[in-house]
Amino acid sequence: MPLAVAALSHAPSFGNVDPGGETFAEINAAIDEVKEFVSAYDPDLVVVFGPDHFNGQLYSLITPWVIGAAAEGVGDYGTTAGTLPVDADAARALHASVLAEGIDIGRSERMTVDHGIVQPLDFVFGKDFAQPIVPVFVNAIGLPLSPMRRVRLMGEAFGRAARTLDRKVLFLASGGISHNPPIPRWDGAPGTVQERLIAYAPSPEERHEREQMIVRGIQAIADGKAPSDPLNEEWDKLVLDTFRSGDLTPADGWENGWFVAEGGSAAHEMRSWIAAYAALSTAGPYRFAVDRYWAVEKWGAGFAVQAAVTA
């Protein structure tokens, strides 16, 4: 069976803040290309690697990665909310296979996911999608983080496990490239912030207000009324070129502190892409059907859209 990858950046600013020029139209056109690619590939199962933004995965139990056998979306930034169409049997089979590969991964029978996993699903399959999925949380902001080599090995384990299912599997990767949003850190945080990082359960009204505050902050950057750290296009290119090469082993040397220094506070979201391309690489050489990138200054983020399939 072939394997395929669809990799898409996600952003709270998407549809909320105009990036200027033709950028938004170009991004949507690239997403349409990915939708056509996925439709032609016609996967039986979609394994989604994505981060969480302290909405579902908290310091009550923070882990490097978790596979969900059941999941609900919180519906942030207008993404699909409620019970998601998780293939529980496939999730449990993948969990057992990845564990057998020596990768210590948790399993949740009641996972909560946010736009980090759901937004690319909405992009590709539409709101309230019915496509069978298996969500995999890949920790990107809950420090400390595992060495990058472990991410590659985890992805490869998923690739080999997927090939035992006798099903056409699409690996969907979600995450921004260089971007530097404010992220709460446990170390040195006041007690009120630490408590939020342990047990965040806002009302719908509180969640909406927090989202609007974030969107207003991005809009202020777009309007030139607030500062933003510059994007690192050279670093973005280095990371994307590694995926294009088909050899994920250079990622082993990407030290965690260097990743943040070069890519920003949330650059570790690219761990999801590393896992997806590592999974794809287990089936041999692959070719790209979609490969687009934008340095979106008004969003304060690098944004990429890719799709690839084994030859």
N, C-alpha and C positions, 0 to 999 in steps of 0.2 A: 504494500500500500504506500502511496506517496504521502508526504507531509507538506504542509504549507504554513506560512506565517503571514499575518496581517498585523502591522505595527503602526500605531497611531498615537501621536501626542494627545493629551487631554488638557483642558484649560477652563477654569471658571469664567474666563473672559469670552469664551466662544459663544457668539450670538448675543453677548451683552456689551461688548466694547468694540467699536469699529477699529480694526487695525490700520485703516487707511489704504488709499489706492485700490488696486485690484486684488490685494492679498486675500481677503476673505472669499472672494469668488474663486480664486485659484485653489485655496485650501478645499473648498467644497467640491470643486471639480476633481481634485485628487481623491477625495473621499468617495466620490461617485465611481472613479476608476477602481478603487478597492472593492466597492460593492459589486461591480461587474466581475472582478476577479474572483471574489468569494462565491458569487452565484454560479460562475462557470465551474469552479472547483467542486462546489456542492458538498460541503462537509457533512458528515454524520454527527460529528461532535466538535464543539469548540472549547478548548482549554484556555482560559483567560488568565494571564499573569498580570497582576496589577497591584499598586500600592493602596494604602489607606491613609487618610489624613486625620487620624485620631477621632474617627467616627464609629468604627467598629472594632478595631484592634487597638487596645489600650494597655497601659502599664499594670492593669490588674493581672494580665498575663501577656507579656510581649515576647514574641518568638520570631525567628528569622523568616519562616514561611509556614503557611497553613493551607490545606486543601479543604474545600467546603463540599460536604455531601448534601447540604441544604443551605439556602441563603436567601436573605431579604435585602433589597436595596432601600437605603434611607431616603432616596429621592432628592438628593441635594442638587442644586443648579438645574432643576427641571428634568433630571434623569428618571428613568423608570423606577418606580417605587413598589414595595411590597414583595411578595413571594416570587422568586425567579425560577425559571425552568431548568433546575439542576438535575442532571442525570446521576442520581445517587449511586446506582450500581457501578457506573463507570468511575465515579469519584472514589469509591471504596476500593475498586480494583486497582486504580492508579496509585492510591495511597499505599496499598500492600506492595505493589511492584517497586515503587520508589524507595520504600523502607528496605526492601530486600536488596537494593543496590547500595545500601549503606548510608543513605541520606536520611537524617533524622528530621522528619517533617510531621507536623501535627495534623489532626483532622478535626473539623468542626461539623457537628450535626445541627448547628444553628448559627451560621455565620451571618454577620452583618457587613455589608459592603457599601461603599459610597461611589462617587463619580469616577474614582480611580479605576474601578473595574467596569462600571455600568456605562459611562459615557461612550467608550468605543463600541460597545455592543449596540447602543442606540444609533451610533453613526452607521454601522454596517447593516444591522438587521431591522432598524426602526424601533420606535417606542413600543413598549409592551410586547417585545419580541417573544417568540415561542421556540426558537432554536435551542436544542439541548446544549447545556453548557456545564463546565466544571470550573468554578472559580478558584484561583490560587493566589492567596495574599503573599506578596513579596515585600518584606519590611524595607522601607526606604528612609524613614525619618525618626524611628524610635531607637535612638542610640543606646548602646553601641551596636555596630553592625558587623556581620560576619565578613571574613576576607572574601574578596571578589572571586577567587578561585572556587570557593564553595558554591557560589551562584552558578558558575558555568557547569560544575559537576551536577548540581541539582537539575539544571535544564537538560543536560545529556541523559540523566536518569529518566526524566519525563519522556524524552524522545524515544528511548528504547522501550519504555513501558507502553507508550502509545502504539508502537508498531506490533505489539502482541494482541491488540484489541480486534484486529481484522476489521477496522473501521477507518474511514477517511477522516483524519483529525486535522483541524486547523488550530494553530497556536496564535492567540490574539494577545499582543503585547501593548501595554498602556503606560504612558509616562512622558513627562516633558524632558527636554534636553537641558541646555543651560538656562537656569532660572533661579532667582534668589528671593523667594517670598519670605516673610517673617514666619518662623516656625518655633513653637515653644519647645524648649529643651528642659529635661528633667533636672539636670545638674544646675544648682544655683537658683532654681525657680522658687518663687514664694509658695507658701503652703496652698493658697487658693488655686494656683496654676497646677501644682502637683496633683491636687484632688481632681481637677478637671481631666488631667491626663490619666487618672485611674478610673474615673466613673463619669463619663460625659453622656448625659441623657437629656438633651434639650427638648423643650416643647417645640411643636412645629413653628410657632411664632418666633421663638428664640433662634431657631435654626435659620429661618428666613431673614431675620434681622442681621445675623452674623454674615450670611451670604451677601446681603446687600452692602454691608460694610466693606467686605473684601472687593466686591465689584466697584464700589465707589473709589476705593484706593487705586485700583487698576485704571479707572477712568481718569483719575487725577494725574497718573503717570502719562497716559495718552494725551492729556491736555497740556502737559508741560508744567503742571502745578505741584508735582511731587517728584522727588529724585528716585532714580532706579539704577541699580548697578548695571553696567553695560553687559550685553551678551558676549559670549566667547565663541564666535563663529569658528575659529581655528580649532578649538576643543571639540565643538559639535562635529566638525568634519572628521577629526581623528576617530571619534567614537563610531560615527556612521560608516566610515571607511573600513573599520574593523568588521562590522556586520557584512559589508559588501564583499570582503575578502573571502568569507567562508571559513576563516580560521579564528576561532574565539579564544585561543590560548593567550594572545597578548593581553587580554583582560585580566589574566591572573596577576599581572604586575601592577594593576591600577590600585594604588594604595588609597584607603578610604579618605584620609585627610586631603590628599591631592585632588581627589574627585570633587570635594566640596570647594577647595580653594580655586579650582579651575572652572567648575561648572555651576557653583552656587549651592545654596542650602538644600534645594530639592533635587539636585542632579542625580542623586542615587535612585531616583525613579527609573533610570535607565537599566537598573538591575533586572527589571521585568523584560526588557528587550534582550539583554544578555541571555537570560534563561530561555526565551523563545527561540533565538537564533542558535543557541547551543543545542536545543532539542531538534531543530530542523537539520542541523549539521550531521546528526547521527544517521540520516538516511542518504548521505552522500552529497555531492555538489548540488547547489541550487542556483536558480536564476531569478532576477528581479523582473516583475511585471509593472510595478509602480515604485518610484524612488524620487520623492520630492522633499525639499527643505526650504524653510523660510526663517530668517532672523526677524522676528516680529518685535520691533523696538517698543511699539505702543502697548504690547502685552507684557513686555519685560521677559520674553521667553523665546527660545528656539523651538520651532514647531516642525515636526517631520511626519510624513505619511509614506509607508512602504508596504509592499506585498511581494512575497517570494514563494517559490515552489521548487521542490526537488526535481532535478532533471530526469 
